[in-house]
Amino acid sequence: MIWGVRMAFVILIQAICAAATVLIAMLFGRNAALSAALGAAVVLVPNVLFALYLRLNGRPSVMRLFIGEAVKIALILALSAYIWRRMGFEINVFAYATGLIVVIKAHNFGLLWRGK
């Protein structure tokens, strides 16, 4: 049970960091905000799916963890390739990378968990 709560806490922190990044990017225009939102979503969506995969599977297993992580990374790469192919020149590279990196590194705040 504690792992489900901790995963939800980490996903919540990632979503808050994504929203903060998009709000800051709004100061630089609509294109920057959209780019930051896409960069954040490229990481946040696979992380949510990975958390659900771990939560819905029965017993924890190292093999399930590795398979889930591999699928998550492949999905991040596929979504990034799709976005860049679809919207290439309209993406603000700095805002996109900032949104992506902030959400990737936001899981470190999960260490702040003080659960029982």
Biotite code that builds the C-alpha atoms (Angstrom):
import biotite.structure as struc

atoms = struc.array([
    struc.Atom([0.000, 0.000, 0.000], chain_id="A", res_id=1, res_name="MET", atom_name="CA", element="C"),
    struc.Atom([2.761, 2.439, 0.851], chain_id="A", res_id=2, res_name="ILE", atom_name="CA", element="C"),
    struc.Atom([4.285, 2.099, -2.634], chain_id="A", res_id=3, res_name="TRP", atom_name="CA", element="C"),
    struc.Atom([1.020, 3.121, -4.279], chain_id="A", res_id=4, res_name="GLY", atom_name="CA", element="C"),
    struc.Atom([0.783, 6.224, -2.120], chain_id="A", res_id=5, res_name="VAL", atom_name="CA", element="C"),
    struc.Atom([4.446, 7.059, -2.709], chain_id="A", res_id=6, res_name="ARG", atom_name="CA", element="C"),
    struc.Atom([4.064, 6.664, -6.494], chain_id="A", res_id=7, res_name="MET", atom_name="CA", element="C"),
    struc.Atom([1.007, 8.916, -6.434], chain_id="A", res_id=8, res_name="ALA", atom_name="CA", element="C"),
    struc.Atom([3.005, 11.474, -4.426], chain_id="A", res_id=9, res_name="PHE", atom_name="CA", element="C"),
    struc.Atom([5.823, 11.443, -6.988], chain_id="A", res_id=10, res_name="VAL", atom_name="CA", element="C"),
    struc.Atom([3.389, 11.756, -9.920], chain_id="A", res_id=11, res_name="ILE", atom_name="CA", element="C"),
    struc.Atom([1.686, 14.673, -8.141], chain_id="A", res_id=12, res_name="LEU", atom_name="CA", element="C"),
    struc.Atom([5.034, 16.411, -7.652], chain_id="A", res_id=13, res_name="ILE", atom_name="CA", element="C"),
    struc.Atom([5.882, 15.866, -11.314], chain_id="A", res_id=14, res_name="GLN", atom_name="CA", element="C"),
    struc.Atom([2.525, 17.328, -12.369], chain_id="A", res_id=15, res_name="ALA", atom_name="CA", element="C"),
    struc.Atom([3.024, 20.363, -10.119], chain_id="A", res_id=16, res_name="ILE", atom_name="CA", element="C"),
    struc.Atom([6.519, 20.923, -11.530], chain_id="A", res_id=17, res_name="CYS", atom_name="CA", element="C"),
    struc.Atom([5.141, 20.568, -15.066], chain_id="A", res_id=18, res_name="ALA", atom_name="CA", element="C"),
    struc.Atom([2.440, 23.148, -14.372], chain_id="A", res_id=19, res_name="ALA", atom_name="CA", element="C"),
    struc.Atom([4.972, 25.533, -12.836], chain_id="A", res_id=20, res_name="ALA", atom_name="CA", element="C"),
    struc.Atom([7.248, 25.162, -15.860], chain_id="A", res_id=21, res_name="THR", atom_name="CA", element="C"),
    struc.Atom([4.386, 25.912, -18.243], chain_id="A", res_id=22, res_name="VAL", atom_name="CA", element="C"),
    struc.Atom([3.336, 28.953, -16.197], chain_id="A", res_id=23, res_name="LEU", atom_name="CA", element="C"),
    struc.Atom([6.872, 30.322, -16.268], chain_id="A", res_id=24, res_name="ILE", atom_name="CA", element="C"),
    struc.Atom([7.143, 29.595, -20.003], chain_id="A", res_id=25, res_name="ALA", atom_name="CA", element="C"),
    struc.Atom([3.961, 31.643, -20.555], chain_id="A", res_id=26, res_name="MET", atom_name="CA", element="C"),
    struc.Atom([6.050, 34.706, -19.768], chain_id="A", res_id=27, res_name="LEU", atom_name="CA", element="C"),
    struc.Atom([7.933, 34.021, -23.006], chain_id="A", res_id=28, res_name="PHE", atom_name="CA", element="C"),
    struc.Atom([4.901, 33.554, -25.203], chain_id="A", res_id=29, res_name="GLY", atom_name="CA", element="C"),
    struc.Atom([2.315, 31.065, -26.308], chain_id="A", res_id=30, res_name="ARG", atom_name="CA", element="C"),
    struc.Atom([4.770, 29.019, -28.371], chain_id="A", res_id=31, res_name="ASN", atom_name="CA", element="C"),
    struc.Atom([7.137, 28.613, -25.405], chain_id="A", res_id=32, res_name="ALA", atom_name="CA", element="C"),
    struc.Atom([4.268, 27.575, -23.123], chain_id="A", res_id=33, res_name="ALA", atom_name="CA", element="C"),
    struc.Atom([3.034, 24.995, -25.640], chain_id="A", res_id=34, res_name="LEU", atom_name="CA", element="C"),
    struc.Atom([6.578, 23.667, -26.087], chain_id="A", res_id=35, res_name="SER", atom_name="CA", element="C"),
    struc.Atom([7.100, 23.364, -22.332], chain_id="A", res_id=36, res_name="ALA", atom_name="CA", element="C"),
    struc.Atom([3.741, 21.613, -21.958], chain_id="A", res_id=37, res_name="ALA", atom_name="CA", element="C"),
    struc.Atom([4.616, 19.127, -24.701], chain_id="A", res_id=38, res_name="LEU", atom_name="CA", element="C"),
    struc.Atom([8.042, 18.471, -23.181], chain_id="A", res_id=39, res_name="GLY", atom_name="CA", element="C"),
    struc.Atom([6.504, 17.872, -19.776], chain_id="A", res_id=40, res_name="ALA", atom_name="CA", element="C"),
    struc.Atom([3.726, 15.666, -21.168], chain_id="A", res_id=41, res_name="ALA", atom_name="CA", element="C"),
    struc.Atom([6.225, 13.516, -23.061], chain_id="A", res_id=42, res_name="VAL", atom_name="CA", element="C"),
    struc.Atom([7.643, 12.428, -19.699], chain_id="A", res_id=43, res_name="VAL", atom_name="CA", element="C"),
    struc.Atom([4.593, 12.688, -17.450], chain_id="A", res_id=44, res_name="LEU", atom_name="CA", element="C"),
    struc.Atom([2.286, 10.439, -19.481], chain_id="A", res_id=45, res_name="VAL", atom_name="CA", element="C"),
    struc.Atom([4.721, 7.474, -19.637], chain_id="A", res_id=46, res_name="PRO", atom_name="CA", element="C"),
    struc.Atom([5.488, 7.916, -15.921], chain_id="A", res_id=47, res_name="ASN", atom_name="CA", element="C"),
    struc.Atom([1.789, 7.709, -15.074], chain_id="A", res_id=48, res_name="VAL", atom_name="CA", element="C"),
    struc.Atom([1.415, 4.606, -17.253], chain_id="A", res_id=49, res_name="LEU", atom_name="CA", element="C"),
    struc.Atom([4.481, 3.044, -15.610], chain_id="A", res_id=50, res_name="PHE", atom_name="CA", element="C"),
    struc.Atom([3.091, 3.736, -12.135], chain_id="A", res_id=51, res_name="ALA", atom_name="CA", element="C"),
    struc.Atom([-0.242, 2.165, -13.120], chain_id="A", res_id=52, res_name="LEU", atom_name="CA", element="C"),
    struc.Atom([1.581, -0.846, -14.586], chain_id="A", res_id=53, res_name="TYR", atom_name="CA", element="C"),
    struc.Atom([3.460, -1.392, -11.335], chain_id="A", res_id=54, res_name="LEU", atom_name="CA", element="C"),
    struc.Atom([0.331, -0.827, -9.256], chain_id="A", res_id=55, res_name="ARG", atom_name="CA", element="C"),
    struc.Atom([-1.934, -3.158, -11.217], chain_id="A", res_id=56, res_name="LEU", atom_name="CA", element="C"),
    struc.Atom([0.523, -6.056, -11.411], chain_id="A", res_id=57, res_name="ASN", atom_name="CA", element="C"),
    struc.Atom([0.363, -8.626, -8.654], chain_id="A", res_id=58, res_name="GLY", atom_name="CA", element="C"),
    struc.Atom([3.597, -9.361, -6.878], chain_id="A", res_id=59, res_name="ARG", atom_name="CA", element="C"),
    struc.Atom([6.527, -7.011, -7.388], chain_id="A", res_id=60, res_name="PRO", atom_name="CA", element="C"),
    struc.Atom([9.309, -8.429, -9.519], chain_id="A", res_id=61, res_name="SER", atom_name="CA", element="C"),
    struc.Atom([12.632, -7.121, -10.759], chain_id="A", res_id=62, res_name="VAL", atom_name="CA", element="C"),
    struc.Atom([11.809, -8.329, -14.271], chain_id="A", res_id=63, res_name="MET", atom_name="CA", element="C"),
    struc.Atom([8.512, -6.379, -14.289], chain_id="A", res_id=64, res_name="ARG", atom_name="CA", element="C"),
    struc.Atom([10.371, -3.293, -13.140], chain_id="A", res_id=65, res_name="LEU", atom_name="CA", element="C"),
    struc.Atom([12.935, -3.593, -15.953], chain_id="A", res_id=66, res_name="PHE", atom_name="CA", element="C"),
    struc.Atom([10.294, -4.312, -18.584], chain_id="A", res_id=67, res_name="ILE", atom_name="CA", element="C"),
    struc.Atom([8.166, -1.382, -17.415], chain_id="A", res_id=68, res_name="GLY", atom_name="CA", element="C"),
    struc.Atom([11.153, 0.946, -17.389], chain_id="A", res_id=69, res_name="GLU", atom_name="CA", element="C"),
    struc.Atom([12.194, -0.151, -20.890], chain_id="A", res_id=70, res_name="ALA", atom_name="CA", element="C"),
    struc.Atom([8.665, 0.429, -22.212], chain_id="A", res_id=71, res_name="VAL", atom_name="CA", element="C"),
    struc.Atom([8.556, 3.822, -20.482], chain_id="A", res_id=72, res_name="LYS", atom_name="CA", element="C"),
    struc.Atom([11.831, 4.930, -22.090], chain_id="A", res_id=73, res_name="ILE", atom_name="CA", element="C"),
    struc.Atom([10.739, 3.644, -25.505], chain_id="A", res_id=74, res_name="ALA", atom_name="CA", element="C"),
    struc.Atom([7.445, 5.521, -25.159], chain_id="A", res_id=75, res_name="LEU", atom_name="CA", element="C"),
    struc.Atom([9.258, 8.749, -24.204], chain_id="A", res_id=76, res_name="ILE", atom_name="CA", element="C"),
    struc.Atom([11.489, 8.421, -27.276], chain_id="A", res_id=77, res_name="LEU", atom_name="CA", element="C"),
    struc.Atom([8.537, 7.588, -29.553], chain_id="A", res_id=78, res_name="ALA", atom_name="CA", element="C"),
    struc.Atom([6.456, 10.522, -28.279], chain_id="A", res_id=79, res_name="LEU", atom_name="CA", element="C"),
    struc.Atom([9.412, 12.878, -28.664], chain_id="A", res_id=80, res_name="SER", atom_name="CA", element="C"),
    struc.Atom([10.038, 11.699, -32.229], chain_id="A", res_id=81, res_name="ALA", atom_name="CA", element="C"),
    struc.Atom([6.348, 12.087, -33.072], chain_id="A", res_id=82, res_name="TYR", atom_name="CA", element="C"),
    struc.Atom([6.188, 15.624, -31.672], chain_id="A", res_id=83, res_name="ILE", atom_name="CA", element="C"),
    struc.Atom([9.370, 16.720, -33.422], chain_id="A", res_id=84, res_name="TRP", atom_name="CA", element="C"),
    struc.Atom([8.260, 15.199, -36.723], chain_id="A", res_id=85, res_name="ARG", atom_name="CA", element="C"),
    struc.Atom([4.783, 16.697, -36.453], chain_id="A", res_id=86, res_name="ARG", atom_name="CA", element="C"),
    struc.Atom([5.643, 20.168, -35.114], chain_id="A", res_id=87, res_name="MET", atom_name="CA", element="C"),
    struc.Atom([9.402, 20.479, -35.771], chain_id="A", res_id=88, res_name="GLY", atom_name="CA", element="C"),
    struc.Atom([9.938, 24.152, -36.545], chain_id="A", res_id=89, res_name="PHE", atom_name="CA", element="C"),
    struc.Atom([7.166, 25.409, -34.288], chain_id="A", res_id=90, res_name="GLU", atom_name="CA", element="C"),
    struc.Atom([8.748, 23.976, -31.131], chain_id="A", res_id=91, res_name="ILE", atom_name="CA", element="C"),
    struc.Atom([10.778, 26.275, -28.890], chain_id="A", res_id=92, res_name="ASN", atom_name="CA", element="C"),
    struc.Atom([13.739, 23.987, -28.192], chain_id="A", res_id=93, res_name="VAL", atom_name="CA", element="C"),
    struc.Atom([14.748, 25.585, -24.891], chain_id="A", res_id=94, res_name="PHE", atom_name="CA", element="C"),
    struc.Atom([11.206, 25.506, -23.457], chain_id="A", res_id=95, res_name="ALA", atom_name="CA", element="C"),
    struc.Atom([10.654, 21.919, -24.672], chain_id="A", res_id=96, res_name="TYR", atom_name="CA", element="C"),
    struc.Atom([13.900, 20.717, -23.116], chain_id="A", res_id=97, res_name="ALA", atom_name="CA", element="C"),
    struc.Atom([13.190, 22.611, -19.900], chain_id="A", res_id=98, res_name="THR", atom_name="CA", element="C"),
    struc.Atom([9.754, 21.016, -19.523], chain_id="A", res_id=99, res_name="GLY", atom_name="CA", element="C"),
    struc.Atom([11.170, 17.584, -20.257], chain_id="A", res_id=100, res_name="LEU", atom_name="CA", element="C"),
    struc.Atom([14.138, 17.868, -17.871], chain_id="A", res_id=101, res_name="ILE", atom_name="CA", element="C"),
    struc.Atom([12.163, 19.444, -15.022], chain_id="A", res_id=102, res_name="VAL", atom_name="CA", element="C"),
    struc.Atom([9.621, 16.620, -15.033], chain_id="A", res_id=103, res_name="VAL", atom_name="CA", element="C"),
    struc.Atom([12.324, 13.961, -15.375], chain_id="A", res_id=104, res_name="ILE", atom_name="CA", element="C"),
    struc.Atom([14.202, 15.330, -12.362], chain_id="A", res_id=105, res_name="LYS", atom_name="CA", element="C"),
    struc.Atom([11.105, 16.172, -10.282], chain_id="A", res_id=106, res_name="ALA", atom_name="CA", element="C"),
    struc.Atom([10.947, 12.601, -8.990], chain_id="A", res_id=107, res_name="HIS", atom_name="CA", element="C"),
    struc.Atom([13.878, 13.514, -6.733], chain_id="A", res_id=108, res_name="ASN", atom_name="CA", element="C"),
    struc.Atom([11.435, 15.499, -4.614], chain_id="A", res_id=109, res_name="PHE", atom_name="CA", element="C"),
    struc.Atom([9.803, 12.142, -3.833], chain_id="A", res_id=110, res_name="GLY", atom_name="CA", element="C"),
    struc.Atom([12.624, 11.737, -1.347], chain_id="A", res_id=111, res_name="LEU", atom_name="CA", element="C"),
    struc.Atom([10.783, 14.311, 0.757], chain_id="A", res_id=112, res_name="LEU", atom_name="CA", element="C"),
    struc.Atom([8.151, 11.654, 1.547], chain_id="A", res_id=113, res_name="TRP", atom_name="CA", element="C"),
    struc.Atom([7.794, 11.176, 5.279], chain_id="A", res_id=114, res_name="ARG", atom_name="CA", element="C"),
    struc.Atom([5.142, 8.470, 5.223], chain_id="A", res_id=115, res_name="GLY", atom_name="CA", element="C"),
    struc.Atom([4.724, 5.930, 7.984], chain_id="A", res_id=116, res_name="LYS", atom_name="CA", element="C"),
])
